[in-house]
């Protein structure tokens, strides 16, 4: 993404792909190998929306991240923990 203006659209697309994937399978695997950043605006319309609609437990039980860096894992863990408090 070259522009932060595109981040909400990208987050919505990511959300749709996860929902579609969960419609076909119990688990969705997300390859993080080409991901360079996880901005809040992207996470709010994807992961945050999933938490709002399905809850944290379903997210944790049905979404698997591969090729994830330690920094990305920390970012996601912190985001999910803080989102649950602020929601």
N, C-alpha and C positions, 0 to 999 in steps of 0.2 A: 504494500500500500504506500503510495507516494504522497497521499494526502490524508490528514485526519478527518476530512469531510466524508471520506469513504468508509471509515471504520464502522459506523452504525450499520451500513449496508452489508459490509463483510460479516459483522456479528450476526445479523439477521439471516444471512445465507448459511453461516455455520450452524445456527440454531435449527434451521430447516433441514439441513443434512443430518443432524443428530436425530431429530424427530423422525424423519423418514427411515433412518437406519434402525431405530428402535422399533419401528413398525414392522420391520422385516426380521429382526433378530433380538435376542435378549441383551446383547452387548454391542456397543459401538466402539471401535478402535480408532483412535485419533493419532495419526503420525505427526509428530511435532518437529520433524527433522528440518523443515524449511522455515520454521517460525523464528522470527528474530525478536519480537516483542509481544507483550500481552497487555495492551492499554485498557484502562478501566472502561472507556466508552465501548470498546469491542466486547469486553467481558460482560458488561451490564445487559446488553441485548442478546447475548448468547447464554452463557453460563448462569447469569443472574435470572434470566427469564425461565430457564429450566428449573432452577431452585424454586422460583415463585410458583410454577405450575405443578411440579412433581415432587419437590422436597429434596433435601440434601441426601437422604439415604438412597433414593432411587438414582440420583446422579452418581453417587459414590459406587453403587452396586452395578451400574449399567454402562458407565463410561470408563474406558481404559485408554490411557495415554502411553504411546510408545515413542522411542527416540526422544525422550524428554530430558532436558538438562536439569541439573540440580536447581539452578536458579529459576527455571520455569516451574518446576514442581513446588518450590517455596512460594512463588508468586501465586500459583493456583490455590495452594493450601491456605495462604493468608487471605486471599480474596474470598474464598468460600467461607472461611471462619468469620471474617468481618461482615460479609454480606448477610449472613444469618443473624447477626446482632443488629444490623441497621435496618433489616427488612421489617 
